[in-house]
Each structure stands twice: as C-alpha cells, then as structure tokens.
C-alpha cells in the first residue's frame, strides 16, 4: 500500500518530511518552493488515489501559477498543523 492510497497516511508522510526538513534548517521559502514542485509533479504524473487528491488535482489544473503556489503553501500549513512527527 502506498502513502498515496490514503489521505491521512499521505498527510502524515508529508508532515513527517516537513518536520525533518525544518529540523535540518530548511527555510520556509525552500519548503514552499519544494511543495510547489511536488504538487506540480503529482498533478502531471500521478493519478489521484482518493477523493481528496482528485479535488487537489482538479483545483491545480485550473489554477494559475500563483494560485498553485498558494495551494502548495496551504498544503504545507495543513501538514505542519495536522501531519505526523
């Protein structure tokens, strides 16, 4: 089973990686830029595995680049507050 198959597992995985990056001194801007790159890759290359990922993919597909950055930033905030450690 992949972490992409379950929304909570995906959030926990991202949260764990975010906290590791922060613990290693990665700046907030670098984290946000990386989140944008991951979001762009997933939207273009990975088929959504659940309803939440489908919503994110649909939003990403109609968003401008600025809006995509905002979506990525919101995902960082979401996993920062609700993701695993």
N, CA, C and O of each residue as an XYZ file, in Angstrom:
340
protein
N       0.844     -1.186      0.000
C       0.000      0.000      0.000
C       0.888      1.247      0.000
O       1.826      1.354      0.789
N       0.585      2.157     -0.869
C       1.326      3.405     -0.997
C       0.748      4.467     -0.072
O      -0.438      4.438      0.258
N       1.596      5.408      0.345
C       1.095      6.518      1.163
C       0.089      7.355      0.383
O      -0.686      8.103      0.981
N       0.089      7.242     -0.929
C      -0.859      8.000     -1.747
C      -2.257      7.395     -1.737
O      -3.208      8.043     -2.172
N      -2.400      6.164     -1.248
C      -3.693      5.491     -1.265
C      -4.652      6.000     -0.199
O      -5.866      5.851     -0.339
N      -4.129      6.592      0.853
C      -4.955      7.025      1.971
C      -4.597      8.463      2.322
O      -3.425      8.784      2.518
N      -5.597      9.321      2.402
C      -5.369     10.754      2.630
C      -4.642     11.006      3.946
O      -3.698     11.795      3.985
N      -5.065     10.349      5.025
C      -4.432     10.571      6.325
C      -2.979     10.098      6.302
O      -2.100     10.760      6.854
N      -2.727      8.953      5.665
C      -1.346      8.472      5.548
C      -0.494      9.459      4.761
O       0.660      9.703      5.112
N      -1.055     10.025      3.701
C      -0.337     10.997      2.870
C      -0.012     12.247      3.683
O       1.109     12.752      3.621
N      -0.986     12.750      4.447
C      -0.732     13.927      5.281
C       0.327     13.624      6.334
O       1.207     14.449      6.582
N       0.252     12.460      6.950
C       1.251     12.096      7.959
C       2.639     11.988      7.340
O       3.619     12.449      7.926
N       2.726     11.387      6.170
C       4.005     11.267      5.466
C       4.583     12.643      5.168
O       5.757     12.901      5.437
N       3.752     13.531      4.608
C       4.218     14.887      4.295
C       4.607     15.643      5.557
O       5.611     16.355      5.577
N       3.810     15.486      6.608
C       4.121     16.161      7.863
C       5.448     15.718      8.438
O       6.230     16.540      8.916
N       5.704     14.423      8.392
C       6.974     13.888      8.884
C       8.137     14.468      8.088
O       9.137     14.895      8.665
N       8.007     14.482      6.762
C       9.079     15.026      5.909
C       9.254     16.521      6.136
O      10.380     17.019      6.128
N       8.162     17.239      6.337
C       8.242     18.678      6.609
C       8.994     18.935      7.902
O       9.878     19.791      7.949
N       8.652     18.206      8.946
C       9.321     18.408     10.235
C      10.800     18.034     10.158
O      11.635     18.674     10.797
N      11.127     17.008      9.382
C      12.536     16.647      9.191
C      13.283     17.778      8.484
O      14.404     18.119      8.861
N      12.665     18.346      7.473
C      13.298     19.452      6.744
C      13.517     20.646      7.667
O      14.584     21.260      7.655
N      12.502     20.973      8.466
C      12.623     22.097      9.405
C      13.707     21.823     10.442
O      14.497     22.708     10.771
N      13.741     20.597     10.955
C      14.746     20.232     11.952
C      16.163     20.321     11.387
O      17.121     20.527     12.132
N      16.289     20.167     10.078
C      17.594     20.247      9.417
C      17.899     21.646      8.893
O      18.864     21.842      8.154
N      17.066     22.624      9.280
C      17.356     24.017      8.961
C      16.861     24.520      7.622
O      17.262     25.601      7.191
N      16.001     23.769      6.949
C      15.483     24.222      5.663
C      14.540     25.399      5.896
O      13.671     25.337      6.767
N      14.706     26.460      5.130
C      13.878     27.655      5.304
C      12.450     27.415      4.831
O      12.181     26.517      4.033
N      11.545     28.239      5.344
C      10.133     28.156      4.975
C       9.967     28.354      3.463
O       9.155     27.673      2.837
N      10.723     29.275      2.881
C      10.623     29.549      1.443
C      11.056     28.337      0.622
O      10.421     28.008     -0.380
N      12.121     27.680      1.036
C      12.594     26.488      0.324
C      11.556     25.376      0.428
O      11.286     24.684     -0.554
N      10.976     25.201      1.605
C       9.931     24.189      1.796
C       8.747     24.484      0.884
O       8.231     23.579      0.229
N       8.312     25.738      0.834
C       7.174     26.098     -0.014
C       7.479     25.889     -1.492
O       6.621     25.421     -2.240
N       8.687     26.229     -1.919
C       9.060     26.010     -3.319
C       9.091     24.523     -3.649
O       8.658     24.111     -4.724
N       9.603     23.723     -2.725
C       9.632     22.288     -2.935
C       8.207     21.722     -2.982
O       7.915     20.844     -3.794
N       7.327     22.222     -2.119
C       5.933     21.777     -2.112
C       5.271     22.079     -3.453
O       4.492     21.271     -3.956
N       5.573     23.223     -4.025
C       5.038     23.570     -5.343
C       5.540     22.583     -6.393
O       4.760     22.102     -7.214
N       6.833     22.279     -6.372
C       7.398     21.341     -7.344
C       6.784     19.958     -7.208
O       6.485     19.309     -8.211
N       6.592     19.503     -5.977
C       5.967     18.195     -5.744
C       4.521     18.218     -6.241
O       4.080     17.286     -6.914
N       3.794     19.268     -5.915
C       2.409     19.389     -6.363
C       2.297     19.382     -7.872
O       1.404     18.742     -8.427
N       3.192     20.086     -8.540
C       3.184     20.137     -9.995
C       3.477     18.761    -10.580
O       2.813     18.330    -11.523
N       4.464     18.075    -10.027
C       4.798     16.721    -10.488
C       3.610     15.782    -10.298
O       3.231     15.062    -11.222
N       3.024     15.788     -9.103
C       1.895     14.891     -8.831
C       0.723     15.172     -9.766
O       0.095     14.244    -10.277
N       0.431     16.449     -9.990
C      -0.685     16.805    -10.860
C      -0.473     16.330    -12.290
O      -1.428     15.970    -12.979
N       0.766     16.331    -12.729
C       1.064     15.956    -14.115
C       1.352     14.472    -14.307
O       1.125     13.934    -15.391
N       1.849     13.803    -13.266
C       2.372     12.453    -13.457
C       1.668     11.345    -12.668
O       1.836     10.169    -12.990
N       0.891     11.690    -11.651
C       0.340     10.670    -10.761
C      -1.183     10.760    -10.748
O      -1.754     11.827    -10.527
N      -1.823      9.632    -10.987
C      -3.280      9.568    -10.943
C      -3.749      9.644     -9.491
O      -3.258      8.889     -8.652
N      -4.698     10.548     -9.172
C      -5.200     10.650     -7.805
C      -5.753      9.306     -7.321
O      -6.410      8.586     -8.073
N      -5.477      8.983     -6.057
C      -5.871      7.695     -5.494
C      -7.097      7.789     -4.590
O      -7.665      6.765     -4.211
N      -7.506      8.998     -4.246
C      -8.677      9.153     -3.388
C      -9.362     10.480     -3.726
O      -8.853     11.269     -4.522
N     -10.518     10.709     -3.113
C     -11.312     11.901     -3.427
C     -10.583     13.200     -3.131
O     -10.687     14.158     -3.897
N      -9.847     13.242     -2.027
C      -9.142     14.465     -1.656
C      -8.065     14.799     -2.686
O      -7.903     15.956     -3.074
N      -7.336     13.781     -3.122
C      -6.311     14.017     -4.143
C      -6.943     14.439     -5.460
O      -6.369     15.250     -6.187
N      -8.117     13.903     -5.779
C      -8.820     14.300     -7.005
C      -9.198     15.781     -6.935
O      -9.034     16.504     -7.918
N      -9.696     16.235     -5.803
C     -10.054     17.650     -5.640
C      -8.815     18.522     -5.827
O      -8.855     19.519     -6.547
N      -7.708     18.140     -5.173
C      -6.475     18.918     -5.319
C      -6.008     18.948     -6.772
O      -5.598     19.996     -7.271
N      -6.068     17.802     -7.451
C      -5.644     17.744     -8.853
C      -6.540     18.623     -9.725
O      -6.053     19.324    -10.612
N      -7.848     18.586     -9.472
C      -8.765     19.422    -10.251
C      -8.515     20.908    -10.005
O      -8.511     21.703    -10.944
N      -8.308     21.278     -8.747
C      -8.005     22.682     -8.434
C      -6.701     23.116     -9.091
O      -6.616     24.197     -9.672
N      -5.680     22.254     -8.991
C      -4.365     22.564     -9.562
C      -4.482     22.799    -11.070
O      -3.830     23.684    -11.624
N      -5.323     21.992    -11.724
C      -5.427     22.055    -13.197
C      -6.040     23.360    -13.690
O      -5.788     23.764    -14.825
N      -6.831     24.020    -12.868
C      -7.460     25.274    -13.303
C      -6.801     26.506    -12.691
O      -7.164     27.634    -13.025
N      -5.846     26.300    -11.807
C      -5.206     27.410    -11.098
C      -4.085     28.037    -11.935
O      -3.426     27.367    -12.731
N      -3.896     29.327    -11.730
C      -2.728     29.998    -12.298
C      -1.499     29.546    -11.502
O      -1.638     28.891    -10.468
N      -0.310     29.889    -11.975
C       0.894     29.512    -11.243
C       0.891     30.126     -9.837
O       1.296     29.474     -8.875
N       0.445     31.353     -9.720
C       0.368     31.999     -8.407
C      -0.591     31.243     -7.489
O      -0.301     31.032     -6.311
N      -1.730     30.841     -8.037
C      -2.699     30.085     -7.247
C      -2.152     28.700     -6.880
O      -2.424     28.192     -5.793
N      -1.386     28.095     -7.782
C      -0.764     26.803     -7.479
C       0.213     26.939     -6.322
O       0.281     26.066     -5.457
N       0.964     28.021     -6.304
C       1.856     28.277     -5.162
C       1.042     28.416     -3.873
O       1.454     27.935     -2.817
N      -0.114     29.077     -3.966
C      -0.971     29.227     -2.783
C      -1.490     27.865     -2.315
O      -1.541     27.607     -1.112
N      -1.874     26.998     -3.246
C      -2.323     25.650     -2.886
C      -1.193     24.902     -2.197
O      -1.408     24.261     -1.168
N       0.004     24.978     -2.755
C       1.160     24.300     -2.155
C       1.428     24.841     -0.753
O       1.699     24.072      0.168
N       1.352     26.161     -0.590
C       1.567     26.766      0.727
C       0.511     26.299      1.732
O       0.824     26.064      2.899
N      -0.732     26.166      1.282
C      -1.791     25.694      2.173
C      -1.573     24.234      2.565
O      -1.864     23.847      3.697
N      -1.068     23.426      1.642
C      -0.758     22.029      1.978
C       0.349     21.972      3.026
O       0.297     21.148      3.939
N       1.345     22.841      2.900
C       2.416     22.896      3.905
C       1.813     23.239      5.266
O       2.131     22.599      6.268
N       0.942     24.249      5.302
C       0.302     24.623      6.563
C      -0.539     23.482      7.124
O      -0.529     23.231      8.329
N      -1.260     22.797      6.253
C      -2.119     21.696      6.683
C      -1.299     20.601      7.348
O      -1.640     20.142      8.438
N      -0.220     20.180      6.699
C       0.556     19.072      7.275
C       1.413     19.552      8.449
O       1.756     18.770      9.335
N       1.751     20.830      8.447
C       2.512     21.370      9.580
C       1.661     21.297     10.849
O       2.168     21.023     11.937
N       0.373     21.543     10.691
C      -0.540     21.553     11.834
C      -1.150     20.196     12.125
O      -1.484     19.901     13.272
N      -1.300     19.356     11.094
C      -2.040     18.101     11.263
C      -1.258     16.861     10.863
O      -1.747     15.745     11.037
N      -0.055     17.034     10.331
C       0.696     15.885      9.855
C       1.507     15.232     10.958
O       1.601     15.743     12.073
N       2.093     14.090     10.623
C       2.860     13.318     11.605
C       4.179     13.970     11.987
O       4.632     14.906     11.328
N       4.772     13.491     13.018
C       6.079     13.974     13.512
C       6.995     12.814     13.648
O       8.147     12.981     14.048
